[in-house]
Amino acid sequence: MARALPPETSGDEGCPAMAGLAALPVFLNLNGRRVALVGGSSAALWKAELAHAAGADVDVYSAEPCAGLVELARVRPRVRLVRRAFQADDLNGAALAIGDIEGAAEAAEFRAAAQAFGALANIIDKPALSDFQFGAIVDRSPLVVAISTDGASPILAQAVRGRIEAVLPAAIKLWAAAAKGWRESLKTLALAPRSRRRFWERFNARALAAGSAPPGEGLFTELLAEVERDPRGSEGSVALVGAGPGDSELLTLKALRMLQSADVVLYDDLVAPAIVDMARREAEKIAVGKRGYKPSCKQDHIVALMIELAGQGKRIVRLKGGDPMVFGRASEEIAALRGAGIPIEVVPGVTAALGAAASLQTSLTERATARRLQFVTAHAHDGKLPEDIDWRALCDPGASSVVYMGVRTLGALAERLLAHGADPATPALLVERATCPDERRIAGTIATLPAKAAAQAPSGPCLILIGAVFAAQADVDPAHRLAAAAE
């Protein structure tokens, strides 16, 4: 399909091939199958509980089982405890063979016996002798999430599990169970593939927002009716989505949901690659970056491409750095899309100014020193300092000012501020790549920051922060803060 993009921009062709996968994640159905477990320790007990919970018939071989294994066999009829040492024939007919075996020779003998009988072997704490590993598990059955580090760091896997546990509401298991039941019902209906996907997208949105509430009895019928009424089931749409200042963890849940339901993602140059990668794997990803003073995709090309793709019935995510409604030319895109009759949604993001404030751990407003907060751009259409800036407001000692796109015009900006009466000692700070691991700060005052910035030549996205609240970060005499407060 032709793309209205300049030669220096291009989209990914198809889905990128996976490479370097440490292990293949597989979910094994053990219902009614046999698992042979050798060992009597608490670690063996945990594996027996897992296998039993997955529906297996578990035979445990141990001459000296721990009290927990004895109790498990007593209360669970599908767990059988054999109080003797392991024999090779014990693995005959087992789907899995699990061993808690210390000696290397004994462990190798166990694995050889498992291979002889066609069973997959796991030897606890001996990954080199194991055919598979147990990962950390988030259990919201029938929704199950497994995390593996390929044996590198089980503690890290547990930490990741904790993060996921915190995000997934306990009631998600009820929604997953409903989905399992509804899938067959949905197959009997003559729905187009796109409409089926819309159904599940709406279901997912409800499930993740439900908290502790289970799905209602009439939800299946309600979602079907919504899909039939929603023109986006057959027509395309565009969502302007804020990607935040750089840190992928600052992406909102709604933005993530949009990315994972998009057909095409048009992303700006300043969007972190990790955020682009959060889009569903099948989505087409097209770079449409605009960078000052560098080869860029033109705005009319981007708008034309959105209209073209939405006209093909695709769901488009226009992924913008920061917040789409702050210096993102969103109004031009919204006007063009409305004119073409294309449905639009806007998903806000953390704008760079707020990301920088959080990184600095500095409030942008204070009762005594910063009664007003203002965002301005120092980059006009011609690349020069805009002539219509309200210099009186920008020189106000009782305001915090955040200047976007101001690196190239920083010298001219400082000159005009000083010419309009700004105190040369006013704290000023340049923050490059705010919230990213390689964030850099250049500190000074209105008078000194241009030379300091020129000497360090920042190349990433930058903000300039001006005002008394930045005195500590800019290493300015605290007396300046007191003087500003007194004015």
Buried (B, 14 or more C-beta within 10 A) or exposed (E): EEBBBEEEBEBEEEEEEEEEEEEEEEEEEBEEBBBBBBBBBEBBBBBBBBBBEBEBBBBBBBEEBBEBBBEBBEEBEBBEBBEEEBEEEBBBEBBBBBBBBEEEEBBBBBBEBBBEBEBBBBBBEBBEBBBBBBBBBBBBEEBEBBBBBEBEEBEEBEEBBEEEBEEBBEBBBBBBBBBEEBEEEBEEEEBEEBBBBBBBBBBBBBBBEBEEEBBEEEBBEBBBEEBEEBEBBEBBBBBBBBBBBBBBEBBBEBBBBBBBBBBBBBBBBBBBEEBBEBBEEEBBBBBBBBEEEEEBBBBEBBBBBBBBBBEEBBBBBBBBBBBBBBBBEBEEBBEBBEEBEBBBBBBBBBBBBBBBBBBBEBEBBBEEBBEEBBBBBBBBEEEEBBEEBEBEEBBBBBBBBBBBBBBBBBBBBBBBBBEEEBBEBBBBBBBBBBBBEEBBBBBBBBBBBBEBBEEEEBEBBBBBBBBBBBBBBBEBEEEBBEBBBEE
